[in-house]
Amino acid sequence: MKKSKIINYITQICLIVLFANINHAYAKEFTIGVEDISYYPLYDFSATNTNRPSYSKDLLTAFFEEHNYSYRFVALPIKRFNKWYTEKELDFKFPDNQKWRDDKQNKLNIIFSQSAIKLMAGSYVLASNAIYKRDDVKRLATIFGFSPTLWFDKIVTKEVELIEENSPLSIVKHVLYGNADATNIDSNVIRHNLKFLKNPQTIILNTNIKHQVFSYHLSSIKHPEIIKQFDEFLQNNSKLLLELKKKYDIIEDF
């Protein structure tokens, strides 16, 4: 056999092995870590039912199924959010954000996707309390396990009392009935839960208090190549993203 034919033959074998390994790697079932909470319409997962509809579920389902990947959602406790990658055999987390991380000491090489949705991190108060300044807030209501990063300084010094609940509806009630001066949960979640309450009062973003735009990202340690695919998916499916926001009545802040 001529030398050139031998080289071509070896090359073909190598390519076959390479693609076989790739197919084998992606034949596994990917695990996506999600928060064990109903935070509708943004996401709505529980340890006993991860099939509830939400923006996040529809978006991630569309991506993984477009690529014919086998996957499943794993609902995990929010309080251990920063330990999921070290305690669980996860392939991905959603939502994730570099600002939420508290595990720099672990030196985890976490890769984050582009923004899957932009939201507003801020302090939401009764419309009648729109004139509140930061020092007027003494009690902040939040989801049990959430990180109110814009309030850490006052929480540490005990200038602000943190009221934690597992239910967004309970948090909205705290604000409506004056048990909390403000909340940091998302405006879309607040608006959804206000529908269940017969209360004429409105909860709005307090623009006197520091607020900032942030994003939900898909993250991974093991699969940077799939994070890249997800970025391409987001770029190529702007119409789908708009349809999902309309479907779930989500107002994106940016």
Secondary structure, DSSP 8 states (H G I E B T S, - for coil): --HHHHHHHHHHHHHHHHHHHHHHHTTSEEEEEEESEEETTTEEE-SS------HHHHHHHHHHHHTT-EEEEEEE-GGGGGGHHHHS--SEEEEE-GGG---GGGT---EE-S-SEEEEE--EEEGGGTT--GGG--EEEEETT---GGGHHHHHTTSSEEEEES-HHHHHHHHHTTS-SEE-S-HHHHHHHHTTS-----EEE-TTS--EEEEEEEEESS-HHHHHHHHHHHHH-HHHHHHHHHHTT-----
